[in-house]
Amino acid sequence: MITKQDRYQYRKARTRRNIMVAANPRPRLAVYRSLRYLYAQIVDDATGRTLAYASTLSKDFRDKYGNCAKKVDAAKALGGLIAKKALDAGVKEVCFDRAGRIYHGKVKAIADGAREAGLKF
């Protein structure tokens, strides 16, 4: 019998495959949310390289925004930061990869912050 955790892993892998096929010419904005920190990176799957990276754990984020790493405001600021780094790297369009998470709360705030900063989904 397949457990609930196994179903989650299968769904996550299936969704990631579909995103890679759909976003073939575009890089993907991969978002990971742990219990304590938020991570976002722009990945080019064709070459297997990370083009831009930002997290609430990094020193430049903490110097600018303080220790509010768990809040939705910090997620929105992280979206703006990753969008700025992506635009500096020459990326204007991405495909959003939420890694099986529900598009709600902090994950949605990262996407909204990136859109406001000029990144197109």
Secondary structure, 3 states (H helix, E strand, C coil): CCCHHHHHHHHHHHHHHHHHHHCCCCCEEEEEECCCCEEEEEEECCCCEEEEEEECCCHHHHHHHCCCCCCHHHHHHHHHHHHHHHHHCCCCECEEECCCCCCCCHHHHHHHHHHHCCCEC
